[in-house]
Amino acid sequence: NKAIPTPASVIHHEVGAWHVTHDRLVNYMQAIATAAPQKVKMQTMGFTYEQRPQTLLIISSPKNIANLENIRQQHLLLSNPEKSGSVNINDMPVVVYIGHSIHGNEPSGSNAALLTAYYLAAAEGKEIEELLENVVILFDPSFNPDGLQRFSTWANQHKSKNLVTDPNSREFNEAWPGGRYNHYWFDLNRDWLPGVHPESRNRIKLFHDWKPNILTDHHEQGSNASFFFQPGVPSRVNPLTPAKNQELTAMLGRYHAKNLEAIGSMYFTKENYDDFYYGKGSTFPDINGAIGILFEQASSRGHAQETSNGILTFPFTIKNQFVTALSTLQGAKELKQEFLSFQKDFYKQSTTGGNKTYVFGDKYDKAKTNLFIEMM
């Protein structure tokens, strides 16, 4: 659809030629929402410490967008064991949360968000129509706006006209604390469970407002690696995570493998990364009736860097993140019944456990008690 603006027409450079700044990323999301209001709805979840907006696009078919609140309310019934029996999952879209770059200096995710948003809004034909009819997409282009802005500034200001690929270049060695963290230098990918920071609280509220079936968490790893997707190390799965969760994760993994093989990209799975601590983006969904998916792309750190596998370019890292976002959506569409049934059964089974009561509070420190209640 030529009426949908390309990323370059808004951010003023091709995707991957420079690191997108957060303000330009938000500008493009706004441009997409304005150009395709029948398929895309934009909202602001809240603001970071540095007052950057946490932008969210909700993308689906025109029919679903017009009926969005009813779809949300029906979907929430799946997590209510007393009412989920009345829900017909055959007529219900699956809900997928696509999230990018919670570590701001792992930028291929947020830069790939430009391409994914463009594709979902601009593509036409039977394939995309069927996808959007069966999937409601919660699209979060930047989990960590302040960190992304900090890192994009570093990478762009140290870029050379003729790219320097030496790993010792200043471009690849940002000054501490770097863009990994938020304004207060906290790792937001440890904050999904405690929910201390505004970025996390805003995002977790959105999560529970929708209770998605799948959440993707697009990261980067060391430059000499390839691409990782879950399942993680089998022996390092939290014992509270249902076996069916890991089974569905593996089923979805076949779609990632297919897309990566189609473009000749190497990958690995079931190694290095775990599914244990529930305070991460890829594991928080596992204790909430959903499937969390961790993606780890080898990082170029800047625009192009020498690695043990040859020169790794920024556009290449973006491409891998893009195709795995699409593989997630394709798998969600084709396995829709499995994901919806899993969520429904997860909450039903939770009622079979024993009841426990916790007494908390400090009569000498009401402020501490109030803060704990707020976090809960």
VOGU-3710 file (C-alpha; in Angstrom, 3 decimals, decimal comma):
1> nkaiptpasv> 0,000/0,000/0,000  1,800/3,097/-1,250  -0,195/5,302/1,115  1,823/3,927/4,035  5,049/5,937/4,521  8,324/4,026/4,382  10,666/4,285/7,366  13,195/6,317/5,365  10,591/8,934/4,489  10,105/9,706/8,187
11> ihhevgawhv> 13,411/8,953/9,937  15,470/10,440/7,045  17,768/7,449/6,497  17,451/3,835/5,428  16,918/1,343/8,236  20,342/0,248/9,461  22,313/3,087/7,863  22,234/4,866/11,230  20,913/3,886/14,649  17,386/5,204/14,983
21> thdrlvnymq> 16,896/7,641/17,847  13,900/7,134/20,084  12,174/10,338/18,985  12,359/9,314/15,330  11,178/5,822/16,210  8,101/7,291/17,885  7,572/9,661/14,955  7,446/6,709/12,598  4,993/4,781/14,763  2,769/7,869/14,763
31> aiataapqkv> 3,054/8,130/10,980  2,007/4,485/10,612  -0,978/4,936/12,923  -2,068/8,074/11,078  -1,757/6,479/7,635  -3,533/3,211/8,513  -6,100/3,973/11,246  -8,271/1,059/10,172  -5,462/-1,425/10,988  -3,323/0,402/13,548
41> kmqtmgftye> -4,207/2,046/16,841  -1,554/3,955/18,798  -1,505/4,623/22,518  0,952/5,842/25,134  1,373/3,471/28,071  3,189/6,072/30,155  6,486/7,919/30,345  10,042/7,114/31,409  12,082/9,000/33,996  13,353/11,225/31,167
51> qrpqtlliis> 9,752/11,804/30,040  10,010/9,787/26,847  6,724/8,180/25,813  6,281/4,432/25,994  4,525/3,988/22,698  2,372/1,008/21,782  0,763/0,105/18,472  -2,151/-2,303/18,385  -2,236/-3,883/14,934  -4,908/-6,200/13,556
61> spknianlen> -7,567/-6,445/10,846  -10,008/-3,554/10,356  -12,769/-5,760/11,750  -10,792/-6,528/14,902  -9,686/-2,926/15,425  -13,309/-1,791/15,218  -14,248/-4,401/17,837  -11,092/-4,133/19,938  -12,532/-3,585/23,412  -14,963/-6,467/23,076
71> irqqhlllsn> -12,119/-8,723/21,906  -10,037/-7,682/24,908  -12,846/-8,355/27,362  -13,573/-11,768/25,843  -9,889/-12,646/25,861  -9,579/-11,804/29,563  -12,274/-14,380/30,341  -9,759/-17,101/29,468  -7,895/-16,261/32,672  -11,064/-16,477/34,767
81> peksgsvnin> -11,697/-20,168/35,561  -15,270/-19,422/36,627  -16,168/-17,960/33,228  -13,688/-19,388/30,708  -15,950/-22,359/29,967  -18,357/-20,033/28,164  -15,691/-18,722/25,781  -15,567/-20,042/22,217  -11,868/-19,992/21,318  -12,627/-20,968/17,718
91> dmpvvvyigh> -13,842/-17,442/16,990  -11,201/-15,628/19,031  -7,932/-14,093/17,769  -4,692/-14,926/19,549  -2,905/-11,994/21,239  0,835/-11,522/20,630  3,020/-8,925/22,354  6,094/-8,050/20,240  8,684/-6,261/22,417  12,052/-4,792/21,451
101> sihgnepsgs> 15,418/-3,887/22,984  14,856/-3,771/26,733  18,621/-3,307/26,823  19,063/-0,060/24,918  22,504/-0,990/23,592  21,048/-4,095/21,944  19,435/-1,996/19,229  18,705/-4,371/16,354  15,308/-5,100/17,903  14,052/-1,514/17,972
111> naalltayyl> 15,504/-0,826/14,531  13,782/-3,947/13,188  10,548/-2,597/14,675  10,549/0,014/11,911  10,433/-2,705/9,253  7,947/-4,921/11,059  5,514/-2,066/11,642  5,810/-1,009/8,000  5,221/-4,554/6,762  2,179/-5,131/8,958
121> aaaegkeiee> 0,603/-1,821/7,949  1,540/-1,735/4,258  1,447/-5,354/3,076  -1,597/-6,423/1,087  -3,021/-9,740/-0,035  -4,570/-12,903/1,343  -1,633/-13,903/3,551  -1,464/-10,689/5,575  -5,257/-10,420/5,738  -5,520/-13,909/7,256
131> llenvvilfd> -2,730/-13,119/9,704  -4,320/-9,922/10,983  -7,766/-11,492/11,155  -6,443/-14,167/13,520  -3,903/-12,175/15,545  -4,109/-9,024/17,651  -0,572/-7,615/17,855  0,574/-5,489/20,784  3,618/-3,833/19,240  6,116/-2,190/21,602
141> psfnpdglqr> 8,981/-0,663/19,556  11,170/0,170/22,569  11,082/-1,429/26,005  13,778/1,027/27,183  13,436/4,451/25,517  16,058/6,230/27,658  18,674/3,528/27,124  17,988/3,337/23,392  18,408/7,101/23,053  21,675/7,026/25,010
151> fstwanqhks> 23,141/4,252/22,876  21,966/5,575/19,510  23,654/8,880/20,317  26,914/7,089/21,119  26,902/4,846/18,043  25,950/7,630/15,652  28,409/10,223/16,945  31,310/7,751/16,675  30,414/6,422/13,228  32,931/7,081/10,439
161> knlvtdpnsr> 32,031/7,935/6,852  34,041/4,880/5,828  33,037/2,301/8,424  35,751/1,178/10,845  35,291/-2,513/11,700  38,155/-2,909/14,185  36,591/-4,096/17,493  38,928/-1,692/19,320  37,240/1,300/17,692  35,598/3,746/20,088
171> efneawpggr> 32,287/3,133/18,302  32,093/-0,359/19,826  33,242/0,553/23,327  30,716/2,926/24,857  31,477/4,737/28,083  29,910/3,422/31,292  27,070/3,031/32,118  26,149/2,641/28,448  22,719/2,200/26,956  21,880/-1,136/28,571
181> ynhywfdlnr> 20,173/0,479/31,533  17,404/2,989/32,145  17,886/6,513/33,538  18,858/5,226/36,986  21,198/2,582/35,518  18,860/-0,271/36,364  18,575/-3,385/34,212  14,900/-3,376/33,242  15,118/-7,024/32,239  15,322/-7,881/35,934
191> dwlpgvhpes> 12,343/-5,704/36,854  9,375/-7,596/35,410  8,744/-9,278/38,769  9,527/-6,512/41,306  8,066/-3,776/39,069  9,999/-0,932/40,675  10,515/1,376/37,692  7,876/3,274/35,680  8,854/1,580/32,412  8,104/-1,799/33,999
201> rnriklfhdw> 4,933/-0,732/35,779  3,445/0,791/32,648  4,312/-2,261/30,595  3,105/-4,792/33,175  -0,202/-2,950/33,482  -0,603/-3,252/29,714  0,300/-6,941/29,946  -2,429/-7,615/32,498  -4,915/-5,429/30,636  -4,595/-7,878/27,742
211> kpniltdhhe> -2,931/-11,070/29,062  -1,268/-11,950/25,736  -0,667/-15,537/24,667  2,890/-14,905/23,454  5,465/-12,247/24,308  8,696/-11,826/22,340  11,778/-10,280/23,907  14,293/-9,169/21,244  17,864/-8,989/22,608  21,479/-9,115/21,457
221> qgsnasfffq> 24,434/-11,205/22,605  28,195/-11,288/22,007  29,400/-10,340/18,539  31,030/-13,729/17,848  27,801/-15,696/18,342  24,964/-16,283/15,848  21,242/-16,207/16,759  19,484/-17,844/19,699  15,823/-18,560/20,216  14,091/-20,492/22,973
231> pgvpsrvnpl> 13,634/-23,140/24,376  16,579/-22,558/26,678  18,705/-25,077/28,573  16,228/-27,885/29,475  17,672/-28,384/32,970  17,276/-24,692/33,844  13,512/-24,253/33,509  11,638/-22,956/36,554  9,822/-25,931/38,158  6,617/-23,870/38,325
241> tpaknqelta> 6,529/-23,575/34,527  4,148/-26,167/33,007  5,652/-28,760/30,673  3,111/-27,711/28,037  4,708/-24,254/28,021  8,025/-25,706/26,889  6,292/-27,925/24,358  4,589/-24,932/22,736  7,840/-22,957/22,852  9,538/-25,746/20,886
251> mlgryhaknl> 6,686/-25,875/18,375  7,032/-22,144/17,788  10,784/-22,600/17,431  10,294/-24,570/14,225  8,881/-21,445/12,599  11,928/-19,406/13,653  14,268/-22,072/12,288  12,444/-22,128/8,958  12,625/-18,351/8,500  16,293/-18,119/9,499
261> eaigsmyftk> 17,275/-21,012/7,239  15,437/-19,356/4,353  17,830/-16,374/4,518  20,938/-18,427/5,339  21,337/-17,300/8,957  22,890/-19,591/11,553  21,153/-20,156/14,873  21,175/-22,279/18,013  18,695/-23,231/20,720  18,536/-25,093/24,070
271> enyddfyygk> 21,954/-23,703/25,059  23,394/-20,816/27,128  20,096/-19,208/28,160  17,679/-20,329/30,874  13,979/-20,018/31,716  14,271/-19,763/35,485  13,948/-16,247/36,944  10,459/-14,843/36,353  11,646/-11,230/36,415  12,730/-11,302/32,767
281> gstfpdinga> 10,654/-10,502/29,712  11,007/-13,999/28,300  9,976/-15,753/31,542  7,407/-13,423/33,136  4,785/-14,690/30,638  5,510/-18,300/31,647  3,923/-17,811/35,074  0,984/-15,925/33,556  -0,473/-18,502/31,203  1,528/-17,308/28,203
291> igilfeqass> 4,667/-18,201/26,259  7,747/-15,990/26,547  10,252/-16,070/23,692  13,823/-14,813/24,030  15,665/-13,831/20,848  19,416/-13,164/21,068  21,092/-11,758/17,952  24,881/-11,431/17,744  25,534/-7,704/18,163  27,393/-5,482/15,721
301> rghaqetsng> 27,500/-2,921/18,590  27,882/-0,195/16,002  27,420/-0,288/12,236  29,867/-3,032/11,153  32,366/-5,025/13,203  34,934/-7,744/12,576  34,003/-11,023/14,291  35,162/-14,638/14,224  32,433/-15,223/11,631  33,486/-12,332/9,384
311> iltfpftikn> 32,245/-8,753/9,302  28,912/-8,439/11,082  26,832/-5,549/9,774  24,055/-3,725/11,564  21,533/-4,307/8,727  22,164/-8,071/8,950  21,327/-8,092/12,663  18,140/-6,161/11,946  17,114/-8,626/9,244  17,280/-11,598/11,620
321> qfvtalstlq> 15,145/-9,816/14,206  12,628/-8,913/11,511  12,187/-12,450/10,152  11,783/-13,948/13,637  9,117/-11,399/14,519  7,263/-12,587/11,424  7,856/-16,260/12,267  6,342/-15,648/15,696  3,204/-14,180/14,145  2,948/-16,966/11,583
331> gakelkqefl> 3,295/-19,620/14,274  0,768/-17,832/16,475  -1,761/-17,819/13,654  -1,319/-21,482/12,742  -1,169/-22,701/16,363  -3,877/-20,350/17,592  -6,051/-23,056/19,133  -3,119/-24,518/21,052  -2,100/-21,190/22,578  -5,628/-20,182/23,546
341> sfqkdfykqs> -6,359/-23,614/25,023  -3,117/-23,525/26,994  -4,010/-20,193/28,566  -7,491/-21,394/29,450  -6,188/-24,638/30,990  -3,364/-22,865/32,843  -5,781/-20,811/34,922  -8,179/-23,711/35,427  -5,392/-25,852/36,860  -4,335/-23,061/39,200
351> ttggnktyvf> -7,544/-23,574/41,176  -6,612/-27,161/42,072  -3,705/-26,164/44,318  -3,931/-25,524/48,033  -4,953/-22,158/49,447  -2,399/-20,109/51,345  -2,612/-16,815/53,190  0,227/-14,363/53,655  0,224/-11,782/56,430  2,398/-8,763/55,707
361> gdkydkaktn> 2,944/-5,243/56,956  5,011/-3,234/59,419  3,022/-1,357/62,051  6,036/0,874/62,706  6,628/1,751/59,057  3,381/2,351/57,195  5,234/3,965/54,283  7,066/0,702/53,624  3,805/-1,238/53,782  2,103/1,181/51,390
371> lfiemm> 5,010/0,903/48,954  4,785/-2,888/49,050  1,048/-2,742/48,328  1,711/-0,405/45,422  4,283/-2,809/43,970  1,887/-5,733/44,330
//
